[in-house]
Amino acid sequence: MLKKISINTLMKWSWFLLTLLMIIITINYRYHVEIPTEERAIQKLYKRELNALYYSLRQTFNNLYMMNKDYALWDDTYAFITDQNNEYLISNFADQTFINLGIDAVFIVDLNDNILFKKGWDHSREKPLEFSKLDENGKFSSANLLNYKNGSDANPVGLISTEHGAMIFSASNITDTDAIKKSNGKMVFLQRFDQNTADILSKETQLSLTIIPFSPKYKHTQKINLMLQDKDIQSSDNWLVEDINQQPLFVLNVKHQQKYAPKILTTEIIISILVQVSILAFMYLLIRQLFLKAIKNINSEITTMANTKSIAPIESHTKITEFQFFSTEFNHLVNTVKHQQQQLEKLSTTDSLTQIPNRMAFEQHFAKEWAHLQRNNTPFAIVMCDIDYFKKYNDSLGHLQGDEALKQVAKALAMSSRRINDIVARYGGEEFVILFGGIDFAGLQMKLNEIIESINALNIAHPDSDVAQHITLSLGATLMTPPRNIDEQPNLIRAMSIADNALYLAKSKGRNRAEIAIDK
Ligand SMILES: Nc1nc2c(ncn2[C@@H]2O[C@H](COP(=O)(O)OP(=O)(O)OP(=O)(O)O)[C@@H](O)[C@H]2O)c(=O)[nH]1
């Protein structure tokens, strides 16, 4: 069972849960949809960059290979192996040749691996460079490279380790220009592969490439394999580069320019969440303003009605149609109840036979008038009226005729009080009571005479009266002035009792007359 809960609390919870839900959905969408898409795009870009590196590297190797092959497939070179003509060397391997070709060393080797010519060039110092490690007493030390694939025609190209660092190595079979004759030696070109080479490759590929010397800690680094990328490529990767004999040479650090680490909370996501939270907050405030305020106002009006025990139409306005409908229907109900209340009040304070106020209405009126009379210290009179020998009238003419007579007398008495604060009421049976406010003794006498005359003037035949042949009235009045002490309560019983005594006196003096008793 739910505890009691206010709409406001319910709305606050709804707002909180909606906000939470919206944040969860946004972050989930980012995590499961956006980030994987971005990651796929960046992987594609990385792969493209690595492919570019592969082609640039191939191009670098290929350039050396092409130059090397060009020199190896040449009649002059072929002839040099047999005649070792010095002129061939002077004209083809001067210092300038190394500078022009961008190579660092040349070896010419015969079929027995004897070095017929070797020359290295230090480009930075601009002087010859020794390659003693490759020369083992006149024989090419890495002979296995020259007999690559068991002396086939293959021209090995790759990287080797030298005392001057890693170098690209290309060894081509020497033969005639038309490549018809059998090879009689090998032409070897070497070209440094150092940070400068990496920098040139960097420019071509947009990658940042750094050569790191090999050390045992890189033993388990992946071997460079730029074409087969099925693993996730990191924004910075280390590749182990091996020489042509599959010995570790150096580590190539490849950094992709676009560093990308997808974040869950980007500025856009934060802005989007803030916008959504603001929209929800706005909706909450709007509903609160329209809906909750309307409920609160109606609730407060109904509570006031319950506390004051009086119903009234709902006055607060609302823009919500259902509440408007509720207010309209409620107000209809209030009007009906009020009308019924008025009817009831009228019924309870009106004498059903004569349609003039009854005794209760007289007592309520007197209580209200008392304050007014007391405030102004105004004298007032209470007059008791009694139809003479009415029992006999009923007995001789019947009850219905008696009712008719009562109605006529009531009407005539009602005419006697013309002031708004005066009241004529049926006190019970054939007795009536009148309150005259602001009246003096002479005025009262005049009023009483007028009443007697007006009843006589009705000339309602009374066959059994001892006073006259028509209906007559006996009147007993008292003239009073309210006490000055405003705290003193009205004493209607006392006033009535004095008036009643006066009435008794009037009757005893022969009826159809009035007597006034002054309250001392
Ligand atoms: N027709 C009719 N008669 C009523 C009504 N109320 C009271 N009466 C009658 O009024 C009569 C009053 O009688 P009494 O109290 O003896 O007074 P009375 O006959 O007028 O005698 P006095 O007052 O001494 O002159 C009774 O017979 C009541 O039945 C009424 O509403 N209709």
The ligand as a Tripos MOL2 file, in Angstrom:
@<TRIPOS>MOLECULE
LIG
   32    34     1     0     0
SMALL
NO_CHARGES

@<TRIPOS>ATOM
      1 N1        -58.8620   28.8680   12.7300 N.pl3     1 LIG1
      2 C1        -57.7910   28.9100   13.4750 C.ar      1 LIG1
      3 N2        -57.9610   29.0150   14.7860 N.ar      1 LIG1
      4 C2        -56.9030   29.0490   15.5860 C.ar      1 LIG1
      5 C3        -55.6010   29.0120   15.0620 C.ar      1 LIG1
      6 N3        -54.7530   29.0940   16.0870 N.ar      1 LIG1
      7 C4        -55.4700   29.1730   17.2220 C.ar      1 LIG1
      8 N4        -56.7840   29.1780   16.9340 N.ar      1 LIG1
      9 C5        -57.8940   29.1900   17.8450 C.3       1 LIG1
     10 O1        -57.9430   30.4190   18.5500 O.3       1 LIG1
     11 C6        -58.6670   30.1620   19.7510 C.3       1 LIG1
     12 C7        -58.0950   30.9060   20.8700 C.3       1 LIG1
     13 O2        -58.9360   30.7600   21.9560 O.3       1 LIG1
     14 P1        -58.6880   31.4230   23.3440 P.3       1 LIG1
     15 O3        -57.2300   31.2910   23.7100 O.co2     1 LIG1
     16 O4        -59.6570   30.8900   24.3170 O.co2     1 LIG1
     17 O5        -58.9640   32.9120   23.1660 O.3       1 LIG1
     18 P2        -60.3250   33.6560   22.7750 P.3       1 LIG1
     19 O6        -61.3350   32.7160   22.4100 O.co2     1 LIG1
     20 O7        -59.9490   34.6200   21.6780 O.co2     1 LIG1
     21 O8        -60.6610   34.4400   24.0650 O.3       1 LIG1
     22 P3        -60.0820   35.8430   24.4700 P.3       1 LIG1
     23 O9        -58.6550   35.8230   24.0560 O.co2     1 LIG1
     24 O10       -60.2530   35.8510   25.9450 O.co2     1 LIG1
     25 O11       -60.9160   36.8400   23.8080 O.co2     1 LIG1
     26 C8        -58.6860   28.6680   19.9370 C.3       1 LIG1
     27 O12       -60.0340   28.1790   19.7380 O.3       1 LIG1
     28 C9        -57.7500   28.1520   18.8450 C.3       1 LIG1
     29 O13       -58.2240   26.9050   18.3530 O.3       1 LIG1
     30 C10       -55.4470   28.8880   13.6660 C.ar      1 LIG1
     31 O14       -54.3630   28.8260   13.1230 O.2       1 LIG1
     32 N5        -56.5950   28.8400   12.9270 N.ar      1 LIG1
@<TRIPOS>BOND
     1     1     2 1
     2     2     3 ar
     3     2    32 ar
     4     3     4 ar
     5     4     5 ar
     6     4     8 ar
     7     5     6 ar
     8     5    30 ar
     9     6     7 ar
    10     7     8 ar
    11     8     9 1
    12     9    10 1
    13     9    28 1
    14    10    11 1
    15    11    12 1
    16    11    26 1
    17    12    13 1
    18    13    14 1
    19    14    15 2
    20    14    16 1
    21    14    17 1
    22    17    18 1
    23    18    19 2
    24    18    20 1
    25    18    21 1
    26    21    22 1
    27    22    23 2
    28    22    24 1
    29    22    25 1
    30    26    27 1
    31    26    28 1
    32    28    29 1
    33    30    31 2
    34    30    32 ar
@<TRIPOS>SUBSTRUCTURE
     1 LIG1         1 GROUP 0 **** ****
